[in-house]
Amino acid sequence: VQAFGKAIAADSKDYFAHFNLAMAFTLLHRDGEAAAEYRKTLEIKPGLYEAELNGGIVLLRQKNPAEALPLFEDAARQKPQEFRPRYYLAESQLQSGDYAAAEASYKLALGLDAKSAGANLGMAQALVQQGRILESDPFFRQAAQLEPKYREYLLQLAALYEKASQMAEAIAIYREFPENAAAEARLGELLLESQKFEDAVPRLEAAYGKDPSQANRTALAAAYVFTRRME
């Protein structure tokens, strides 16, 4: 930062010094200062691909997708076969609420890198926002397979299936989370509602064993009543 600051003091029109100062701020997670230097870089050198890409990423980190969007649009135009500008363009469109455009961009990004967990998750979210839950399912699953930390998003999908009254699909997902007390409890409740009482009992017993809350106790008691386990 000090070295590039001195270079800029010597020549304020040195776009390369501004760009490198922006990169230094980026690596230090000083995003406000980084964004300002990327703006200055692009003021001096419009269309500089690296400044558009990295500047846009910083703006997304600052929750500013509207300003990032035109940077990614131009970066993707310059390098249409590069995954990163296309992916980040999709991210900025998703965060801006343009879900149809985001879907199209994620599709192009996945054509460049089908193994991107982030792009698969983004595509799933873009489809969900358009009410196309069933179509989002394989993308949620692919994201979870590629990146284990995204597995929890399957529970979001299960909740969406519930809202759409697609209980069989929701139940199938909750069955995949026997280690999760909340998911196990919800599975038991849905099985009760579906009058699958014998199947509900072990699920609710497991949930109560992990989390002996009053809600889990009540649901388990109801299951016992329905299965005539009065003891």
Accessible surface in RSA format (square Angstrom, percent):
REM  Atomic radii and reference values for relative SASA: ProtOr
REM  Chains: A
REM  Algorithm: Lee & Richards
REM  Probe-radius: 1.40
REM  Slices: 20
REM RES _ NUM      All-atoms   Total-Side   Main-Chain    Non-polar    All polar
REM                ABS   REL    ABS   REL    ABS   REL    ABS   REL    ABS   REL
RES VAL A   1    61.07  40.2  33.85  30.6  27.22  65.6  33.85  29.4  27.22  73.8
RES GLN A   2   150.29  84.0 140.36 102.6   9.93  23.6  50.00 106.4 100.29  76.1
RES ALA A   3    72.73  66.9  60.15  92.8  12.58  28.6  64.94  91.5   7.79  20.6
RES PHE A   4    73.36  36.7  73.36  45.4   0.00   0.0  73.36  44.5   0.00   0.0
RES GLY A   5    29.19  36.0   0.00   N/A  29.19  36.0  23.04  63.2   6.15  13.8
RES LYS A   6   154.11  75.2 145.59  89.3   8.53  20.3  91.92  82.7  62.19  66.2
RES ALA A   7    37.21  34.2  25.87  39.9  11.34  25.8  34.69  48.9   2.52   6.7
RES ILE A   8    26.16  14.9  25.32  18.9   0.84   2.0  25.32  18.2   0.84   2.3
RES ALA A   9    91.13  83.8  48.83  75.4  42.29  96.2  60.99  85.9  30.13  79.8
RES ALA A  10    92.91  85.4  50.07  77.3  42.84  97.4  60.93  85.8  31.97  84.7
RES ASP A  11    73.85  51.7  68.83  68.5   5.02  11.9  26.67  62.8  47.19  47.1
RES SER A  12    62.76  53.0  58.31  77.8   4.45  10.3  34.54  73.5  28.23  39.5
RES LYS A  13   133.91  65.3 124.16  76.2   9.75  23.2  85.82  77.2  48.10  51.2
RES ASP A  14    48.59  34.0  42.49  42.3   6.10  14.4  10.18  24.0  38.41  38.3
RES TYR A  15    74.03  34.6  74.03  42.1   0.00   0.0  37.57  28.2  36.46  44.9
RES PHE A  16   126.28  63.2 126.28  78.2   0.00   0.0 126.28  76.6   0.00   0.0
RES ALA A  17     3.89   3.6   2.16   3.3   1.73   3.9   3.77   5.3   0.12   0.3
RES HIS A  18     8.69   4.7   8.69   6.0   0.00   0.0   8.68   8.9   0.01   0.0
RES PHE A  19    23.64  11.8  23.64  14.6   0.00   0.0  23.64  14.3   0.00   0.0
RES ASN A  20    30.26  20.9  28.37  27.4   1.88   4.5   0.74   1.8  29.52  28.5
RES LEU A  21    13.13   7.3  13.13   9.4   0.00   0.0  13.13   9.2   0.00   0.0
RES ALA A  22     0.00   0.0   0.00   0.0   0.00   0.0   0.00   0.0   0.00   0.0
RES MET A  23    56.45  29.2  56.45  37.4   0.00   0.0  56.30  47.9   0.14   0.2
RES ALA A  24    21.28  19.6  15.06  23.2   6.22  14.2  20.23  28.5   1.05   2.8
RES PHE A  25    15.31   7.7  15.31   9.5   0.00   0.0  15.31   9.3   0.00   0.0
RES THR A  26    20.02  14.2  18.81  19.1   1.21   2.9  18.81  25.3   1.21   1.8
RES LEU A  27   136.11  75.8 115.50  82.6  20.61  51.8 117.81  82.7  18.29  49.2
RES LEU A  28    99.10  55.2  78.84  56.4  20.26  50.9  82.03  57.6  17.07  45.9
RES HIS A  29   138.81  75.9 116.39  80.9  22.42  57.4  79.69  82.1  59.12  68.8
RES ARG A  30    97.31  40.9  89.57  45.7   7.73  18.4  40.46  55.3  56.85  34.5
RES ASP A  31    28.27  19.8  24.44  24.3   3.83   9.0   8.58  20.2  19.69  19.6
RES GLY A  32    44.37  54.7   0.00   N/A  44.37  54.7  29.66  81.4  14.71  32.9
RES GLU A  33    75.61  43.4  70.40  53.3   5.21  12.4  39.76  76.9  35.85  29.3
RES ALA A  34     0.00   0.0   0.00   0.0   0.00   0.0   0.00   0.0   0.00   0.0
RES ALA A  35     2.70   2.5   1.34   2.1   1.36   3.1   2.29   3.2   0.41   1.1
RES ALA A  36    50.39  46.3  43.50  67.1   6.89  15.7  44.94  63.3   5.45  14.4
RES GLU A  37    30.98  17.8  30.98  23.4   0.00   0.0   1.09   2.1  29.89  24.4
RES TYR A  38     3.46   1.6   3.46   2.0   0.00   0.0   3.46   2.6   0.00   0.0
RES ARG A  39   110.67  46.5 102.21  52.1   8.47  20.2  62.72  85.7  47.96  29.1
RES LYS A  40    63.20  30.8  61.22  37.6   1.98   4.7  33.08  29.8  30.13  32.1
RES THR A  41     0.00   0.0   0.00   0.0   0.00   0.0   0.00   0.0   0.00   0.0
RES LEU A  42    26.70  14.9  21.73  15.5   4.97  12.5  22.13  15.5   4.57  12.3
RES GLU A  43   117.96  67.7  88.86  67.2  29.10  69.3  45.15  87.3  72.81  59.5
RES ILE A  44    44.70  25.4  18.60  13.9  26.11  62.9  24.39  17.6  20.31  55.1
RES LYS A  45    88.49  43.2  88.49  54.3   0.00   0.0  35.61  32.1  52.89  56.3
RES PRO A  46   105.70  77.0  84.43  77.0  21.27  77.3  86.11  71.1  19.59 121.8
RES GLY A  47    29.96  36.9   0.00   N/A  29.96  36.9  17.17  47.1  12.79  28.6
RES LEU A  48    36.15  20.1  31.46  22.5   4.69  11.8  36.14  25.4   0.01   0.0
RES TYR A  49    25.21  11.8  23.00  13.1   2.21   5.7  18.73  14.1   6.48   8.0
RES GLU A  50    75.59  43.4  75.27  56.9   0.31   0.7  35.52  68.7  40.07  32.7
RES ALA A  51     0.00   0.0   0.00   0.0   0.00   0.0   0.00   0.0   0.00   0.0
RES GLU A  52     8.98   5.2   8.98   6.8   0.00   0.0   0.04   0.1   8.93   7.3
RES LEU A  53     8.99   5.0   8.99   6.4   0.00   0.0   8.99   6.3   0.00   0.0
RES ASN A  54    29.66  20.5  28.78  27.8   0.88   2.1   0.74   1.8  28.91  27.9
RES GLY A  55     1.04   1.3   0.00   N/A   1.04   1.3   1.00   2.8   0.04   0.1
RES GLY A  56     0.00   0.0   0.00   N/A   0.00   0.0   0.00   0.0   0.00   0.0
RES ILE A  57    26.24  14.9  26.14  19.5   0.10   0.2  26.14  18.8   0.10   0.3
RES VAL A  58     0.38   0.3   0.38   0.3   0.00   0.0   0.38   0.3   0.00   0.0
RES LEU A  59     4.33   2.4   4.33   3.1   0.00   0.0   4.33   3.0   0.00   0.0
RES LEU A  60    16.72   9.3  12.05   8.6   4.67  11.7  12.36   8.7   4.36  11.7
RES ARG A  61    99.70  41.9  70.93  36.2  28.77  68.5  54.46  74.4  45.24  27.4
RES GLN A  62    72.70  40.7  47.23  34.5  25.47  60.6  23.20  49.4  49.50  37.5
RES LYS A  63   170.41  83.1 148.55  91.1  21.86  52.0  92.76  83.5  77.65  82.7
RES ASN A  64    45.78  31.6  43.18  41.7   2.61   6.3  11.95  28.8  33.84  32.7
RES PRO A  65    23.25  16.9  23.25  21.2   0.00   0.0  23.25  19.2   0.00   0.0
RES ALA A  66    74.58  68.6  61.60  95.1  12.98  29.5  64.44  90.7  10.14  26.9
RES GLU A  67    61.25  35.2  53.36  40.4   7.89  18.8  36.85  71.3  24.40  19.9
RES ALA A  68     0.00   0.0   0.00   0.0   0.00   0.0   0.00   0.0   0.00   0.0
RES LEU A  69    40.86  22.8  40.86  29.2   0.00   0.0  40.86  28.7   0.00   0.0
RES PRO A  70    71.41  52.0  65.77  60.0   5.63  20.5  65.94  54.4   5.47  34.0
RES LEU A  71    33.99  18.9  33.75  24.1   0.24   0.6  33.99  23.9   0.00   0.0
RES PHE A  72     0.00   0.0   0.00   0.0   0.00   0.0   0.00   0.0   0.00   0.0
RES GLU A  73    83.16  47.7  75.66  57.2   7.50  17.9  25.40  49.1  57.75  47.2
RES ASP A  74    34.97  24.5  31.76  31.6   3.21   7.6  18.15  42.7  16.82  16.8
RES ALA A  75     0.00   0.0   0.00   0.0   0.00   0.0   0.00   0.0   0.00   0.0
RES ALA A  76     2.20   2.0   1.96   3.0   0.24   0.5   2.20   3.1   0.00   0.0
RES ARG A  77   161.70  67.9 138.95  70.8  22.75  54.2  78.40 107.1  83.30  50.5
RES GLN A  78    65.99  36.9  36.80  26.9  29.19  69.5  18.22  38.8  47.77  36.2
RES LYS A  79    84.00  41.0  79.75  48.9   4.25  10.1  44.41  40.0  39.60  42.2
RES PRO A  80    68.32  49.8  61.25  55.8   7.07  25.7  62.36  51.5   5.96  37.1
RES GLN A  81   141.36  79.0 124.02  90.6  17.34  41.3  60.39 128.5  80.98  61.4
RES GLU A  82    83.49  47.9  82.12  62.1   1.37   3.3   7.52  14.5  75.97  62.0
RES PHE A  83    43.61  21.8  39.33  24.4   4.28  11.1  39.33  23.8   4.28  12.2
RES ARG A  84   113.76  47.8 113.58  57.9   0.18   0.4  49.18  67.2  64.58  39.1
RES PRO A  85     0.24   0.2   0.24   0.2   0.00   0.0   0.24   0.2   0.00   0.0
RES ARG A  86    39.73  16.7  39.73  20.3   0.00   0.0   0.53   0.7  39.20  23.8
RES TYR A  87    35.72  16.7  35.72  20.3   0.00   0.0  16.06  12.1  19.65  24.2
RES TYR A  88    48.97  22.9  48.97  27.9   0.00   0.0  15.85  11.9  33.12  40.8
RES LEU A  89    10.24   5.7  10.24   7.3   0.00   0.0  10.24   7.2   0.00   0.0
RES ALA A  90     0.00   0.0   0.00   0.0   0.00   0.0   0.00   0.0   0.00   0.0
RES GLU A  91    31.79  18.3  31.79  24.0   0.00   0.0   0.48   0.9  31.31  25.6
RES SER A  92     0.00   0.0   0.00   0.0   0.00   0.0   0.00   0.0   0.00   0.0
RES GLN A  93    18.50  10.3  18.44  13.5   0.06   0.1   1.61   3.4  16.88  12.8
RES LEU A  94    26.69  14.9  21.65  15.5   5.04  12.7  21.65  15.2   5.04  13.6
RES GLN A  95    89.38  50.0  55.14  40.3  34.24  81.5  33.49  71.3  55.90  42.4
RES SER A  96    54.62  46.2  16.19  21.6  38.43  88.5  23.75  50.6  30.86  43.2
RES GLY A  97    36.33  44.8   0.00   N/A  36.33  44.8  16.29  44.7  20.04  44.9
RES ASP A  98    74.06  51.9  67.86  67.5   6.19  14.6  22.96  54.0  51.09  51.0
RES TYR A  99    68.37  31.9  65.38  37.2   2.99   7.8  34.56  26.0  33.81  41.7
RES ALA A 100    65.69  60.4  56.31  86.9   9.38  21.3  56.65  79.8   9.04  23.9
RES ALA A 101    29.25  26.9  20.11  31.0   9.14  20.8  27.51  38.7   1.74   4.6
RES ALA A 102     0.00   0.0   0.00   0.0   0.00   0.0   0.00   0.0   0.00   0.0
RES GLU A 103    38.22  21.9  38.22  28.9   0.00   0.0   6.51  12.6  31.71  25.9
RES ALA A 104    55.93  51.4  49.03  75.7   6.90  15.7  54.33  76.5   1.61   4.3
RES SER A 105     6.26   5.3   5.84   7.8   0.42   1.0   0.42   0.9   5.84   8.2
RES TYR A 106     0.00   0.0   0.00   0.0   0.00   0.0   0.00   0.0   0.00   0.0
RES LYS A 107   147.59  72.0 141.75  87.0   5.84  13.9  84.94  76.4  62.66  66.7
RES LEU A 108    98.10  54.6  93.67  67.0   4.43  11.1  95.78  67.3   2.32   6.2
RES ALA A 109     0.00   0.0   0.00   0.0   0.00   0.0   0.00   0.0   0.00   0.0
RES LEU A 110    22.58  12.6  18.23  13.0   4.36  10.9  18.64  13.1   3.94  10.6
RES GLY A 111    69.89  86.2   0.00   N/A  69.89  86.2  36.39  99.9  33.51  75.0
RES LEU A 112    63.33  35.3  28.98  20.7  34.35  86.4  32.31  22.7  31.03  83.5
RES ASP A 113    53.34  37.4  48.20  48.0   5.14  12.2  14.18  33.4  39.16  39.1
RES ALA A 114    61.54  56.6  53.25  82.2   8.29  18.8  53.29  75.0   8.25  21.9
RES LYS A 115   144.57  70.5 130.78  80.2  13.79  32.8  85.91  77.3  58.66  62.5
RES SER A 116    16.44  13.9   9.52  12.7   6.92  16.0   9.30  19.8   7.14  10.0
RES ALA A 117    16.52  15.2  11.82  18.2   4.70  10.7  11.82  16.6   4.70  12.5
RES GLY A 118    16.05  19.8   0.00   N/A  16.05  19.8   8.82  24.2   7.23  16.2
RES ALA A 119     0.00   0.0   0.00   0.0   0.00   0.0   0.00   0.0   0.00   0.0
RES ASN A 120     6.37   4.4   6.37   6.2   0.00   0.0   0.00   0.0   6.37   6.2
RES LEU A 121    14.16   7.9  14.16  10.1   0.00   0.0  14.16   9.9   0.00   0.0
RES GLY A 122     1.68   2.1   0.00   N/A   1.68   2.1   1.29   3.5   0.40   0.9
RES MET A 123    10.22   5.3  10.22   6.8   0.00   0.0   9.70   8.2   0.52   0.7
RES ALA A 124     0.00   0.0   0.00   0.0   0.00   0.0   0.00   0.0   0.00   0.0
RES GLN A 125    46.57  26.0  45.04  32.9   1.52   3.6  13.90  29.6  32.67  24.8
RES ALA A 126     0.00   0.0   0.00   0.0   0.00   0.0   0.00   0.0   0.00   0.0
RES LEU A 127     5.33   3.0   5.33   3.8   0.00   0.0   5.33   3.7   0.00   0.0
RES VAL A 128    25.69  16.9  17.39  15.7   8.31  20.0  17.39  15.1   8.31  22.5
RES GLN A 129   100.75  56.3  73.21  53.5  27.55  65.6   4.88  10.4  95.88  72.7
RES GLN A 130    60.78  34.0  29.34  21.4  31.45  74.9  24.84  52.9  35.95  27.3
RES GLY A 131    57.63  71.1   0.00   N/A  57.63  71.1  29.72  81.6  27.91  62.5
RES ARG A 132    76.56  32.1  70.31  35.8   6.25  14.9  41.03  56.1  35.53  21.5
RES ILE A 133    27.29  15.5  24.81  18.5   2.48   6.0  24.81  17.9   2.48   6.7
RES LEU A 134   115.23  64.2 108.82  77.9   6.41  16.1 108.82  76.4   6.41  17.2
RES GLU A 135    87.09  50.0  78.88  59.7   8.22  19.6  44.23  85.6  42.86  35.0
RES SER A 136     0.00   0.0   0.00   0.0   0.00   0.0   0.00   0.0   0.00   0.0
RES ASP A 137    23.06  16.2  23.06  23.0   0.00   0.0   6.96  16.4  16.10  16.1
RES PRO A 138    79.96  58.3  70.76  64.5   9.20  33.5  75.50  62.3   4.46  27.7
RES PHE A 139    54.63  27.3  54.41  33.7   0.21   0.6  54.63  33.1   0.00   0.0
RES PHE A 140     1.09   0.5   0.15   0.1   0.94   2.4   0.15   0.1   0.94   2.7
RES ARG A 141    83.42  35.0  78.56  40.0   4.86  11.6  45.77  62.5  37.65  22.8
RES GLN A 142    51.35  28.7  49.32  36.0   2.03   4.8  17.17  36.5  34.18  25.9
RES ALA A 143     0.12   0.1   0.12   0.2   0.00   0.0   0.12   0.2   0.00   0.0
RES ALA A 144    13.49  12.4   6.49  10.0   7.00  15.9   6.75   9.5   6.75  17.9
RES GLN A 145   146.70  82.0 115.09  84.1  31.61  75.3  40.83  86.9 105.87  80.3
RES LEU A 146    57.81  32.2  28.28  20.2  29.53  74.2  31.05  21.8  26.77  72.0
RES GLU A 147    55.57  31.9  55.57  42.0   0.00   0.0   3.87   7.5  51.70  42.2
RES PRO A 148   101.75  74.2  92.08  83.9   9.66  35.1  94.22  77.8   7.52  46.7
RES LYS A 149   144.60  70.5 119.47  73.3  25.13  59.8  75.10  67.6  69.50  74.0
RES TYR A 150    43.76  20.4  43.01  24.5   0.75   1.9  13.46  10.1  30.30  37.4
RES ARG A 151    80.68  33.9  80.68  41.1   0.00   0.0  34.25  46.8  46.43  28.1
RES GLU A 152    94.65  54.3  88.95  67.3   5.70  13.6  54.48 105.4  40.16  32.8
RES TYR A 153    73.39  34.3  71.00  40.4   2.39   6.2  32.12  24.1  41.27  50.9
RES LEU A 154     7.03   3.9   7.03   5.0   0.00   0.0   7.03   4.9   0.00   0.0
RES LEU A 155    35.80  19.9  31.98  22.9   3.82   9.6  32.33  22.7   3.47   9.3
RES GLN A 156    80.48  45.0  71.73  52.4   8.75  20.8  34.15  72.7  46.32  35.1
RES LEU A 157     0.00   0.0   0.00   0.0   0.00   0.0   0.00   0.0   0.00   0.0
RES ALA A 158     0.00   0.0   0.00   0.0   0.00   0.0   0.00   0.0   0.00   0.0
RES ALA A 159    41.48  38.1  40.02  61.8   1.46   3.3  40.66  57.3   0.82   2.2
RES LEU A 160    31.17  17.4  31.17  22.3   0.00   0.0  31.17  21.9   0.00   0.0
RES TYR A 161     1.09   0.5   1.09   0.6   0.00   0.0   0.61   0.5   0.49   0.6
RES GLU A 162    27.94  16.0  21.14  16.0   6.81  16.2  10.58  20.5  17.36  14.2
RES LYS A 163   173.36  84.6 135.99  83.4  37.37  89.0  92.12  82.9  81.24  86.5
RES ALA A 164    44.15  40.6  16.96  26.2  27.19  61.9  28.42  40.0  15.73  41.7
RES SER A 165    89.05  75.2  66.69  89.0  22.35  51.5  32.93  70.1  56.12  78.6
RES GLN A 166    55.51  31.0  50.61  37.0   4.90  11.7  25.24  53.7  30.27  23.0
RES MET A 167    68.10  35.3  64.99  43.0   3.11   7.4  64.99  55.3   3.11   4.1
RES ALA A 168    75.33  69.3  61.09  94.3  14.24  32.4  66.33  93.4   9.00  23.8
RES GLU A 169    63.73  36.6  58.79  44.5   4.94  11.8  24.75  47.9  38.97  31.8
RES ALA A 170     0.00   0.0   0.00   0.0   0.00   0.0   0.00   0.0   0.00   0.0
RES ILE A 171    10.07   5.7  10.07   7.5   0.00   0.0  10.07   7.3   0.00   0.0
RES ALA A 172    50.62  46.5  44.31  68.4   6.31  14.4  46.85  66.0   3.77  10.0
RES ILE A 173     1.12   0.6   1.12   0.8   0.00   0.0   1.12   0.8   0.00   0.0
RES TYR A 174    14.66   6.8  14.66   8.3   0.00   0.0   5.91   4.4   8.75  10.8
RES ARG A 175    84.36  35.4  69.39  35.4  14.96  35.6  37.58  51.4  46.78  28.4
RES GLU A 176    63.18  36.3  51.24  38.8  11.94  28.4  36.47  70.5  26.71  21.8
RES PHE A 177     0.00   0.0   0.00   0.0   0.00   0.0   0.00   0.0   0.00   0.0
RES PRO A 178    70.77  51.6  67.81  61.8   2.96  10.8  68.35  56.4   2.42  15.1
RES GLU A 179   106.27  61.0  78.37  59.3  27.91  66.4  72.73 140.7  33.54  27.4
RES ASN A 180    36.50  25.2  30.77  29.7   5.73  13.8   8.56  20.6  27.94  27.0
RES ALA A 181    26.20  24.1  20.60  31.8   5.60  12.7  20.96  29.5   5.24  13.9
RES ALA A 182    76.99  70.8  61.88  95.5  15.11  34.4  70.12  98.7   6.88  18.2
RES ALA A 183     3.93   3.6   0.31   0.5   3.62   8.2   3.32   4.7   0.62   1.6
RES GLU A 184     8.28   4.8   8.28   6.3   0.00   0.0   0.00   0.0   8.28   6.8
RES ALA A 185     9.52   8.8   9.52  14.7   0.00   0.0   9.52  13.4   0.00   0.0
RES ARG A 186    70.99  29.8  69.88  35.6   1.11   2.6  28.97  39.6  42.02  25.5
RES LEU A 187     0.00   0.0   0.00   0.0   0.00   0.0   0.00   0.0   0.00   0.0
RES GLY A 188     0.00   0.0   0.00   N/A   0.00   0.0   0.00   0.0   0.00   0.0
RES GLU A 189    50.52  29.0  49.24  37.2   1.29   3.1  16.55  32.0  33.97  27.7
RES LEU A 190     1.21   0.7   0.94   0.7   0.27   0.7   0.94   0.7   0.27   0.7
RES LEU A 191     0.00   0.0   0.00   0.0   0.00   0.0   0.00   0.0   0.00   0.0
RES LEU A 192    24.23  13.5  18.14  13.0   6.09  15.3  18.42  12.9   5.81  15.6
RES GLU A 193   115.92  66.6  80.79  61.1  35.13  83.6  51.29  99.2  64.64  52.8
RES SER A 194    43.56  36.8  18.55  24.8  25.01  57.6  18.81  40.0  24.75  34.7
RES GLN A 195   137.10  76.7 118.64  86.7  18.46  43.9  22.14  47.1 114.95  87.2
RES LYS A 196   104.68  51.1  97.13  59.6   7.54  18.0  60.68  54.6  44.00  46.9
RES PHE A 197    48.90  24.5  46.33  28.7   2.57   6.7  46.33  28.1   2.57   7.3
RES GLU A 198   111.63  64.1 102.85  77.8   8.78  20.9  64.40 124.6  47.23  38.6
RES ASP A 199    46.21  32.4  37.86  37.7   8.36  19.8  23.46  55.2  22.75  22.7
RES ALA A 200     0.00   0.0   0.00   0.0   0.00   0.0   0.00   0.0   0.00   0.0
RES VAL A 201     0.96   0.6   0.96   0.9   0.00   0.0   0.96   0.8   0.00   0.0
RES PRO A 202    69.53  50.7  63.31  57.7   6.22  22.6  64.35  53.1   5.19  32.2
RES ARG A 203    58.30  24.5  58.21  29.7   0.09   0.2   4.02   5.5  54.28  32.9
RES LEU A 204     0.74   0.4   0.56   0.4   0.18   0.5   0.56   0.4   0.18   0.5
RES GLU A 205    69.10  39.7  60.49  45.8   8.61  20.5  23.05  44.6  46.06  37.6
RES ALA A 206    37.32  34.3  23.85  36.8  13.47  30.6  35.84  50.5   1.48   3.9
RES ALA A 207     0.05   0.0   0.05   0.1   0.00   0.0   0.05   0.1   0.00   0.0
RES TYR A 208    54.97  25.7  54.10  30.8   0.87   2.3  40.93  30.8  14.04  17.3
RES GLY A 209    64.09  79.0   0.00   N/A  64.09  79.0  35.13  96.4  28.97  64.9
RES LYS A 210    99.92  48.7  63.98  39.3  35.94  85.6  65.73  59.2  34.19  36.4
RES ASP A 211    64.08  44.9  62.87  62.6   1.21   2.9  11.40  26.8  52.68  52.5
RES PRO A 212    89.78  65.4  72.08  65.7  17.70  64.3  72.71  60.0  17.07 106.1
RES SER A 213    40.39  34.1  30.43  40.6   9.95  22.9  36.51  77.7   3.88   5.4
RES GLN A 214   125.61  70.2 116.03  84.8   9.57  22.8  63.61 135.4  62.00  47.0
RES ALA A 215    68.77  63.2  54.78  84.5  13.99  31.8  62.66  88.2   6.11  16.2
RES ASN A 216    10.11   7.0   9.99   9.7   0.12   0.3   0.27   0.6   9.85   9.5
RES ARG A 217   123.18  51.7 122.29  62.3   0.89   2.1  36.46  49.8  86.72  52.6
RES THR A 218    79.23  56.4  74.85  75.9   4.38  10.4  67.74  91.0  11.49  17.4
RES ALA A 219    12.74  11.7   7.41  11.4   5.33  12.1  12.39  17.4   0.35   0.9
RES LEU A 220    16.20   9.0  16.20  11.6   0.00   0.0  16.20  11.4   0.00   0.0
RES ALA A 221    49.64  45.6  45.73  70.6   3.92   8.9  48.41  68.2   1.24   3.3
RES ALA A 222    34.74  31.9  28.23  43.6   6.51  14.8  34.17  48.1   0.58   1.5
RES ALA A 223     0.00   0.0   0.00   0.0   0.00   0.0   0.00   0.0   0.00   0.0
RES TYR A 224    64.10  29.9  64.10  36.5   0.00   0.0  46.53  35.0  17.57  21.7
RES VAL A 225    85.31  56.1  80.46  72.8   4.85  11.7  80.46  69.9   4.85  13.2
RES PHE A 226   114.28  57.2  92.09  57.0  22.20  57.8  95.52  57.9  18.76  53.7
RES THR A 227    21.32  15.2   1.21   1.2  20.10  47.9   7.00   9.4  14.32  21.7
RES ARG A 228   198.33  83.3 178.15  90.8  20.18  48.0  55.81  76.3 142.52  86.4
RES ARG A 229    84.42  35.4  77.95  39.7   6.47  15.4  21.14  28.9  63.28  38.4
RES MET A 230   135.51  70.2 100.69  66.6  34.81  82.9  90.19  76.7  45.32  60.0
RES GLU A 231   186.54 107.1 114.39  86.5  72.15 171.8  97.30 188.2  89.24  72.9
END  Absolute sums over single chains surface
CHAIN  1 A    11956.8       9933.5       2023.3       6957.4       4999.4
END  Absolute sums over all chains
TOTAL         11956.8       9933.5       2023.3       6957.4       4999.4
